[in-house]
Amino acid sequence: MTVNVIGSASGTAAVLATRSYSGITDTLVIGDANNRVESTGSSSVTETIPTNASVAFPVDTLIELSQYGSGQVEIVGAAGVTIDSPGGLVHTRTQFSTVGLFYRGSNVWILSGDLG
């Protein structure tokens, strides 16, 4: 069996950096590209995806969002940002849920994972 590890020519696993926050609002930043963003608060959180004009994420960027605290994370797009997701769901299901954002370009993101 062959295992391809993304981001690593040597075959070793790439390590994701984690940015944690506990506030009730957060906006993705360029440093979140291909990394993990973790909400640790007990109140509901709004995570905003900025437009490409504000933060120029490269096409094919992946961002992992985790609800580590008890506060559900709702993912919203700034004006002009489209979020495509199964069933139109845009929030984490429960504590310890993880979702992924994939940037297709032209302010279009795909959201998938443990949505509720």
DSSP file (Angstrom, degrees, kcal/mol; ACC not computed):
  #  RESIDUE AA STRUCTURE BP1 BP2  ACC     N-H-->O    O-->H-N    N-H-->O    O-->H-N    TCO  KAPPA ALPHA  PHI   PSI    X-CA   Y-CA   Z-CA
    1    1 A M              0   0    0      0, 0.0     2,-0.5     0, 0.0     0, 0.0   0.000 360.0 360.0 360.0 137.8    0.0    0.0    0.0
    2    2 A T        -     0   0    0      2,-0.0     2,-0.5     0, 0.0     0, 0.0  -0.903 360.0-163.0-106.8 132.9    1.2    3.5   -0.8
    3    3 A V        -     0   0    0     -2,-0.5     2,-0.6     2,-0.0     0, 0.0  -0.970   5.1-155.8-116.1 122.4    0.4    6.4    1.4
    4    4 A N        -     0   0    0     -2,-0.5     2,-0.6     2,-0.0     5,-0.1  -0.866   6.3-155.1 -97.7 124.1    0.8    9.9    0.0
    5    5 A V    >   -     0   0    0     -2,-0.6     3,-1.4     3,-0.3     6,-0.2  -0.880  18.8-127.4-101.2 119.1    1.4   12.6    2.6
    6    6 A I  T 3  S+     0   0    0     -2,-0.6     8,-0.4     1,-0.2     3,-0.1  -0.416  89.6  14.2 -66.2 133.4    0.3   16.0    1.5
    7    7 A G  T 3  S+     0   0    0     -2,-0.1     2,-0.4     1,-0.1    -1,-0.2   0.623 106.9  94.3  83.0  13.8    3.0   18.7    1.9
    8    8 A S    X   -     0   0    0     -3,-1.4     3,-0.6     1,-0.1    -3,-0.3  -0.889  43.5-177.8-145.1 111.2    5.9   16.3    2.5
    9    9 A A  T 3  S+     0   0    0     -2,-0.4    -1,-0.1     1,-0.2    -3,-0.0   0.756  88.1  58.5 -74.5 -24.1    8.3   15.0   -0.1
   10   10 A S  T 3  S-     0   0    0      2,-0.1    -1,-0.2     1,-0.0     3,-0.1   0.572 112.6-113.5 -84.9  -8.9   10.1   12.8    2.4
   11   11 A G  S <  S+     0   0    0     -3,-0.6     2,-0.3     1,-0.4    -2,-0.1   0.447  74.7 128.7  90.4  -0.4    7.0   10.9    3.4
   12   12 A T        -     0   0    0      1,-0.1    -1,-0.4    -7,-0.1    -2,-0.1  -0.629  67.6 -98.2 -86.1 150.6    6.8   12.3    7.0
   13   13 A A        -     0   0    0     -2,-0.3     2,-0.3    -3,-0.1    -1,-0.1  -0.397  32.7-122.4 -70.1 139.8    3.6   13.7    8.2
   14   14 A A        -     0   0    0     -8,-0.4     2,-0.5    -2,-0.1    -1,-0.1  -0.611  24.2-132.4 -78.4 142.4    3.1   17.4    8.0
   15   15 A V        -     0   0    0     -2,-0.3     2,-0.3    20,-0.0    -1,-0.0  -0.847  13.8-138.2-100.4 128.2    2.3   19.0   11.4
   16   16 A L        -     0   0    0     -2,-0.5     2,-0.3    19,-0.1    19,-0.2  -0.653  12.8-133.0 -82.9 138.0   -0.6   21.5   11.6
   17   17 A A        -     0   0    0     -2,-0.3    19,-2.9    17,-0.2     2,-0.5  -0.678  21.7-142.9 -82.7 146.3   -0.2   24.6   13.6
   18   18 A T  E     -a   36   0A   0     -2,-0.3     2,-0.6    17,-0.2    19,-0.2  -0.950  13.4-166.9-117.1 129.7   -3.1   25.4   15.9
   19   19 A R  E     -a   37   0A   0     17,-2.3    19,-2.7    -2,-0.5     2,-0.3  -0.971  15.5-164.4-111.4 119.3   -4.5   28.8   16.7
   20   20 A S  E     +a   38   0A   0     -2,-0.6     2,-0.3    17,-0.2    19,-0.2  -0.761  11.4 173.2-103.3 148.9   -6.9   28.8   19.7
   21   21 A Y  E     -a   39   0A   0     17,-2.0    19,-2.7    -2,-0.3    20,-0.5  -0.982  22.6-165.0-148.4 156.4   -9.4   31.5   20.7
   22   22 A S        +     0   0    0     -2,-0.3    21,-0.3    18,-0.2    20,-0.2   0.327  54.8 108.1-124.6   5.7  -12.1   31.8   23.3
   23   23 A G  S    S-     0   0    0      2,-0.2    18,-0.2    18,-0.1    -2,-0.1  -0.078  76.7-113.9 -76.2-179.2  -14.1   34.8   22.1
   24   24 A I  S    S+     0   0    0     21,-0.1    22,-2.0     1,-0.1     2,-0.3   0.509  98.0  39.7 -96.7  -6.3  -17.5   34.9   20.5
   25   25 A T  E     +f   46   0B   0     20,-0.2     2,-0.3     2,-0.0    22,-0.2  -0.991  61.5 168.0-138.6 149.9  -16.2   36.2   17.1
   26   26 A D  E     -f   47   0B   0     20,-2.1    22,-3.0    -2,-0.3     2,-0.4  -0.979  18.3-151.5-155.4 149.5  -13.2   35.4   15.1
   27   27 A T  E     -f   48   0B   0     -2,-0.3    22,-0.2    20,-0.2    20,-0.1  -0.991  29.7-111.1-125.5 134.9  -12.1   36.0   11.5
   28   28 A L        -     0   0    0     20,-2.4     2,-0.3    -2,-0.4     9,-0.0  -0.308  34.0-161.2 -62.6 145.6   -9.7   33.8    9.6
   29   29 A V    >   -     0   0    0     20,-0.1     3,-2.4     1,-0.0     4,-0.3  -0.824  34.7-100.6-125.2 164.5   -6.3   35.1    8.8
   30   30 A I  G >  S+     0   0    0      1,-0.3     3,-1.6    -2,-0.3    -2,-0.0   0.812 118.8  64.5 -58.1 -31.9   -3.6   34.2    6.3
   31   31 A G  G 3  S+     0   0    0      1,-0.3    -1,-0.3     3,-0.0    -3,-0.0   0.645  91.1  66.6 -66.8 -13.3   -1.7   32.2    9.0
   32   32 A D  G X  S+     0   0    0     -3,-2.4     3,-1.9     3,-0.1    -1,-0.3   0.633  72.1 119.6 -80.4 -14.1   -4.7   29.9    9.3
   33   33 A A  T <  S-     0   0    0     -3,-1.6    30,-0.2    -4,-0.3     3,-0.1  -0.311  90.1  -2.2 -57.8 127.7   -4.1   28.5    5.7
   34   34 A N  T 3  S+     0   0    0     28,-2.1    -1,-0.3     1,-0.2   -17,-0.2   0.792 121.9  92.0  60.2  32.2   -3.4   24.8    5.9
   35   35 A N  S <  S-     0   0    0     -3,-1.9    29,-2.5    27,-0.5     2,-0.4  -0.708  77.9 -91.2-137.7-171.4   -3.6   24.8    9.7
   36   36 A R  E     -ab  18  64A   0    -19,-2.9   -17,-2.3    -2,-0.2     2,-0.5  -0.888  21.8-162.8-114.0 139.1   -6.1   24.3   12.5
   37   37 A V  E     -ab  19  65A   0     27,-3.1    29,-2.7    -2,-0.4     2,-0.5  -0.991  15.1-164.4-120.0 127.8   -8.3   26.9   14.2
   38   38 A E  E     -ab  20  66A   0    -19,-2.7   -17,-2.0    -2,-0.5     2,-0.5  -0.951  12.2-152.1-123.9 124.0   -9.8   25.8   17.5
   39   39 A S  E     +ab  21  67A   0     27,-2.9    30,-2.2    -2,-0.5    29,-1.8  -0.818  16.8 173.6 -92.4 127.0  -12.6   27.4   19.5
   40   40 A T        +     0   0    0    -19,-2.7    30,-0.3    -2,-0.5   -18,-0.2   0.397  39.3 110.1-113.4   1.1  -12.3   26.8   23.2
   41   41 A G        -     0   0    0    -20,-0.5    30,-2.2   -18,-0.2    29,-0.1  -0.189  64.6-135.6 -79.9 169.1  -15.1   29.0   24.6
   42   42 A S  S    S+     0   0    0     28,-0.2     2,-0.3   -20,-0.2    30,-0.2   0.501  83.3  76.4 -99.3  -7.6  -18.4   28.0   26.2
   43   43 A S  S    S-     0   0    0    -21,-0.3    28,-0.2    28,-0.2    -2,-0.1  -0.714  97.3 -86.2-101.1 155.1  -20.5   30.5   24.3
   44   44 A S        -     0   0    0     -2,-0.3     2,-0.4    27,-0.1    29,-0.2  -0.263  48.6-149.1 -56.9 146.1  -21.6   30.2   20.6
   45   45 A V  E     - g   0  73B   0     27,-3.1    29,-3.1    -4,-0.1     2,-0.6  -0.918  12.4-148.0-124.5 143.4  -19.0   31.5   18.2
   46   46 A T  E     -fg  25  74B   0    -22,-2.0   -20,-2.1    -2,-0.4     2,-0.6  -0.967  13.8-165.6-110.3 118.0  -19.2   33.2   14.8
   47   47 A E  E     -fg  26  75B   0     27,-3.3    29,-2.8    -2,-0.6     2,-0.4  -0.916  11.8-154.7-102.9 119.6  -16.2   32.3   12.6
   48   48 A T  E     -fg  27  76B   0    -22,-3.0   -20,-2.4    -2,-0.6    29,-0.2  -0.809  10.0-149.1-102.8 133.8  -16.0   34.7    9.6
   49   49 A I  E     - g   0  77B   0     27,-2.7    29,-2.7    -2,-0.4    32,-0.1  -0.889  25.3-142.1 -93.8 117.2  -14.4   33.9    6.2
   50   50 A P        -     0   0    0      0, 0.0    57,-0.0     0, 0.0     2,-0.0  -0.302  22.7 -94.7 -76.3 164.0  -13.0   37.2    4.8
   51   51 A T    >>  -     0   0    0      1,-0.1     4,-2.5    28,-0.1     3,-0.8  -0.331  33.3-111.8 -70.3 160.4  -13.1   38.1    1.1
   52   52 A N  T 34 S+     0   0    0      1,-0.2    -1,-0.1     2,-0.2    29,-0.0   0.783 118.6  62.2 -64.1 -26.7  -10.1   37.4   -1.0
   53   53 A A  T 34 S+     0   0    0      1,-0.2    -1,-0.2     3,-0.1     3,-0.2   0.819 110.7  39.2 -67.5 -29.6   -9.6   41.1   -1.3
   54   54 A S  T <4 S+     0   0    0     -3,-0.8     2,-0.4     1,-0.3    -2,-0.2   0.893 134.9  14.6 -84.5 -45.3   -9.1   41.3    2.5
   55   55 A V  S  < S-     0   0    0     -4,-2.5     2,-1.8   -26,-0.1    -1,-0.3  -0.965  73.9-145.6-135.0 115.1   -7.1   38.1    2.9
   56   56 A A        -     0   0    0     -2,-0.4    -4,-0.1    -3,-0.2    -3,-0.1  -0.531  22.2-176.4 -87.2  76.3   -5.6   36.5   -0.2
   57   57 A F        -     0   0    0     -2,-1.8     3,-0.1     1,-0.1     2,-0.1  -0.521  30.8-113.1 -68.1 136.9   -5.8   32.8    0.6
   58   58 A P    >   -     0   0    0      0, 0.0     3,-1.5     0, 0.0    45,-0.2  -0.404  38.4 -93.2 -66.9 147.9   -4.2   30.7   -2.1
   59   59 A V  T 3  S+     0   0    0      1,-0.3    45,-0.2    45,-0.1    46,-0.0  -0.351 114.9  31.4 -56.6 143.2   -6.5   28.5   -4.2
   60   60 A D  T 3  S+     0   0    0     43,-3.1    -1,-0.3     1,-0.3    44,-0.1   0.544  83.1 157.0  77.8  12.1   -6.7   24.9   -2.6
   61   61 A T    <   -     0   0    0     -3,-1.5    42,-2.5    42,-0.3     2,-0.4  -0.440  26.8-156.4 -63.3 139.0   -6.2   26.3    0.9
   62   62 A L  E     - C   0 102A   0     40,-0.2   -28,-2.1    -2,-0.1   -27,-0.5  -0.969  11.5-176.9-116.9 136.1   -7.5   23.9    3.6
   63   63 A I  E     - C   0 101A   0     38,-2.2    38,-2.8    -2,-0.4     2,-0.5  -0.995  14.2-149.8-133.6 128.2   -8.4   25.1    7.1
   64   64 A E  E     -bC  36 100A   0    -29,-2.5   -27,-3.1    -2,-0.4     2,-0.5  -0.855  11.2-163.3 -97.4 128.0   -9.6   22.7    9.8
   65   65 A L  E     -bC  37  99A   0     34,-3.1    34,-2.8    -2,-0.5     2,-0.4  -0.949   7.3-169.8-112.2 128.7  -12.0   24.3   12.4
   66   66 A S  E     -bC  38  98A   0    -29,-2.7   -27,-2.9    -2,-0.5     2,-1.0  -0.958  21.3-147.5-122.6 136.7  -12.5   22.5   15.7
   67   67 A Q  E     +b   39   0A   0     30,-2.8    29,-4.0    -2,-0.4    30,-0.4  -0.803  32.7 158.9 -96.7  90.4  -15.1   23.1   18.4
   68   68 A Y        +     0   0    0    -29,-1.8   -28,-0.2    -2,-1.0    -1,-0.2   0.830  59.4  56.8 -83.2 -33.8  -13.1   22.2   21.5
   69   69 A G  S    S-     0   0    0    -30,-2.2    27,-0.4    -3,-0.2   -28,-0.2  -0.198  99.8-100.8 -85.2-176.1  -15.2   24.1   23.9
   70   70 A S  S    S+     0   0    0    -30,-0.3     2,-0.5    25,-0.1   -28,-0.2   0.608  91.1 101.8 -83.6 -11.7  -19.0   23.7   24.4
   71   71 A G  S    S-     0   0    0    -30,-2.2    -2,-0.2   -28,-0.2   -28,-0.2  -0.631  76.5-123.4 -79.0 121.5  -19.9   26.8   22.3
   72   72 A Q        -     0   0    0     -2,-0.5   -27,-3.1   -30,-0.2     2,-0.6  -0.304  21.0-132.6 -61.9 143.8  -21.1   25.8   18.8
   73   73 A V  E     -g   45   0B   0    -29,-0.2    19,-2.3    21,-0.1     2,-0.5  -0.897  16.3-164.1-104.9 120.0  -19.2   27.4   15.9
   74   74 A E  E     -gH  46  91B   0    -29,-3.1   -27,-3.3    -2,-0.6     2,-0.6  -0.894  10.7-147.6-101.2 131.7  -21.2   29.0   13.1
   75   75 A I  E     +g   47   0B   0     15,-3.5     2,-0.3    -2,-0.5   -27,-0.2  -0.881  23.5 173.2-103.0 123.3  -19.2   29.7    9.9
   76   76 A V  E     -g   48   0B   0    -29,-2.8   -27,-2.7    -2,-0.6     2,-0.4  -0.905  24.5-130.5-127.0 154.8  -20.3   32.7    7.9
   77   77 A G  E     -g   49   0B   0     -2,-0.3     3,-0.1   -29,-0.2     6,-0.1  -0.845  24.1-116.4-103.7 142.6  -18.9   34.5    4.9
   78   78 A A    >   -     0   0    0    -29,-2.7     3,-2.6    -2,-0.4    -1,-0.1  -0.258  63.5 -61.6 -61.6 163.8  -18.2   38.2    4.6
   79   79 A A  T 3  S+     0   0    0      1,-0.3    -1,-0.2   -28,-0.1     3,-0.1  -0.279 132.1  24.0 -52.1 126.5  -20.3   39.9    2.0
   80   80 A G  T 3  S+     0   0    0      1,-0.3     2,-0.4    -3,-0.1    -1,-0.3   0.327  94.9 116.8  97.6  -6.2  -19.4   38.4   -1.4
   81   81 A V    <   -     0   0    0     -3,-2.6     2,-0.4   -32,-0.1    -1,-0.3  -0.823  50.5-153.6 -98.1 133.1  -18.2   35.0    0.1
   82   82 A T  E     -d  108   0A   0     25,-3.0    27,-2.7    -2,-0.4     2,-0.5  -0.899   4.7-164.1-106.5 132.5  -20.0   31.8   -0.9
   83   83 A I  E     -d  109   0A   0     -2,-0.4     2,-0.5    25,-0.2    27,-0.2  -0.970   4.5-164.8-115.6 116.5  -20.0   28.8    1.4
   84   84 A D  E     +d  110   0A   0     25,-3.1    27,-2.9    -2,-0.5    -2,-0.0  -0.882  22.4 155.3 -99.1 127.3  -21.1   25.5   -0.2
   85   85 A S    >   -     0   0    0     -2,-0.5     3,-2.0    25,-0.2    27,-0.1  -0.992  49.9 -83.7-149.8 155.1  -21.9   22.8    2.2
   86   86 A P  G >  S-     0   0    0      0, 0.0     3,-1.5     0, 0.0    29,-0.0  -0.369 113.8  -3.3 -59.6 128.0  -24.1   19.6    2.4
   87   87 A G  G 3  S-     0   0    0      1,-0.3     3,-0.1    -2,-0.1    -3,-0.0   0.560 116.8 -81.9  68.2   7.5  -27.6   20.5    3.3
   88   88 A G  G <  S+     0   0    0     -3,-2.0    -1,-0.3     1,-0.2     2,-0.2   0.589  82.8 155.5  74.5   9.1  -26.7   24.1    3.7
   89   89 A L    <   +     0   0    0     -3,-1.5    -1,-0.2     1,-0.1    22,-0.1  -0.494  17.9 174.1 -73.5 137.3  -25.4   23.5    7.2
   90   90 A V        +     0   0    0     -2,-0.2   -15,-3.5    -3,-0.1     2,-0.3   0.010  49.2  70.9-134.9  29.8  -22.9   26.0    8.4
   91   91 A H  B    S-H   74   0B   0    -17,-0.3    25,-2.3   -45,-0.0   -17,-0.2  -0.990  81.6 -96.8-144.8 156.5  -22.2   25.2   12.1
   92   92 A T  B     -I  115   0C   0    -19,-2.3    23,-0.2    -2,-0.3     3,-0.1  -0.333  29.0-134.6 -67.5 152.7  -20.4   22.5   14.1
   93   93 A R        -     0   0    0     21,-2.0     2,-0.3     1,-0.2    22,-0.1   0.919  67.9 -33.9 -77.1 -45.6  -22.7   19.7   15.5
   94   94 A T  S >  S-     0   0    0     20,-0.3     3,-2.1   -23,-0.1   -27,-0.2  -0.938  87.5 -41.2-163.7 177.9  -21.4   19.5   19.0
   95   95 A Q  T 3  S+     0   0    0     -2,-0.3   -27,-0.2     1,-0.3   -25,-0.1  -0.295 124.8  21.3 -56.0 138.2  -18.3   19.7   21.3
   96   96 A F  T 3  S+     0   0    0    -29,-4.0    -1,-0.3   -27,-0.4   -28,-0.2   0.435  89.3 143.8  77.8   5.4  -15.2   18.1   19.7
   97   97 A S    <   -     0   0    0     -3,-2.1   -30,-2.8   -30,-0.4     2,-0.4  -0.458  33.0-160.1 -68.7 146.1  -16.7   18.4   16.2
   98   98 A T  E     -C   66   0A   0    -32,-0.2    16,-2.2    -2,-0.1     2,-0.3  -0.995  10.1-178.7-129.9 137.0  -14.2   19.2   13.4
   99   99 A V  E     -CE  65 113A   0    -34,-2.8   -34,-3.1    -2,-0.4     2,-0.4  -0.904  16.0-136.5-129.3 159.8  -15.0   20.7   10.0
  100  100 A G  E     -CE  64 112A   0     12,-3.3    12,-2.1    -2,-0.3     2,-0.4  -0.937   4.8-155.6-120.7 142.7  -12.9   21.5    7.0
  101  101 A L  E     -CE  63 111A   0    -38,-2.8   -38,-2.2    -2,-0.4     2,-0.5  -0.962   9.3-169.3-113.4 131.7  -12.9   24.5    4.7
  102  102 A F  E     -CE  62 110A   0      8,-2.3     8,-2.6    -2,-0.4     2,-0.7  -0.986  15.3-141.1-123.1 124.2  -11.5   24.2    1.2
  103  103 A Y  E     + E   0 109A   0    -42,-2.5   -43,-3.1    -2,-0.5   -42,-0.3  -0.762  20.2 177.4 -91.5 117.0  -10.9   27.3   -0.9
  104  104 A R  E     -     0   0A   0      4,-2.5     5,-0.2    -2,-0.7    -1,-0.2   0.622  49.0-107.9 -88.7 -16.3  -11.8   26.8   -4.6
  105  105 A G  E >  S+ E   0 108A   0      3,-0.9     3,-1.3   -47,-0.1    -1,-0.3  -0.358  93.0  70.1 107.6 167.2  -11.1   30.4   -5.6
  106  106 A S  T 3  S-     0   0    0      1,-0.3   -24,-0.1    -2,-0.1     3,-0.1   0.843 128.4 -60.7  53.4  39.2  -13.2   33.4   -6.5
  107  107 A N  T 3  S+     0   0    0      1,-0.2   -25,-3.0   -26,-0.1     2,-0.5   0.768 104.7 132.2  62.1  28.6  -14.5   33.8   -2.9
  108  108 A V  E <   +dE  82 105A   0     -3,-1.3    -4,-2.5   -27,-0.2    -3,-0.9  -0.960  31.0 179.8-116.2 124.8  -16.0   30.2   -3.0
  109  109 A W  E     -dE  83 103A   0    -27,-2.7   -25,-3.1    -2,-0.5     2,-0.5  -0.909  20.8-141.8-120.8 147.7  -15.4   27.8   -0.1
  110  110 A I  E     -dE  84 102A   0     -8,-2.6    -8,-2.3    -2,-0.3     2,-0.5  -0.949  16.8-163.3-107.3 130.1  -16.5   24.2    0.5
  111  111 A L  E     + E   0 101A   0    -27,-2.9     2,-0.3    -2,-0.5   -10,-0.2  -0.957  21.2 152.6-113.8 127.4  -17.4   23.4    4.1
  112  112 A S  E     + E   0 100A   0    -12,-2.1   -12,-3.3    -2,-0.5     2,-0.4  -0.961  21.2  68.4-147.9 164.9  -17.7   19.7    5.2
  113  113 A G  E    S+ E   0  99A   0     -2,-0.3     2,-2.0   -14,-0.2   -14,-0.2  -0.948  93.4   1.1 129.2-148.0  -17.3   17.6    8.2
  114  114 A D  S    S+     0   0    0    -16,-2.2   -21,-2.0    -2,-0.4   -20,-0.3  -0.519  78.6 163.9 -82.7  75.8  -19.2   17.1   11.5
  115  115 A L  B      I   92   0C   0     -2,-2.0   -23,-0.2   -23,-0.2    -2,-0.1  -0.639 360.0 360.0 -95.5 150.6  -21.9   19.7   10.8
  116  116 A G              0   0    0    -25,-2.3   -24,-0.2    -2,-0.2    -1,-0.1   0.392 360.0 360.0-139.3 360.0  -25.2   19.9   12.7
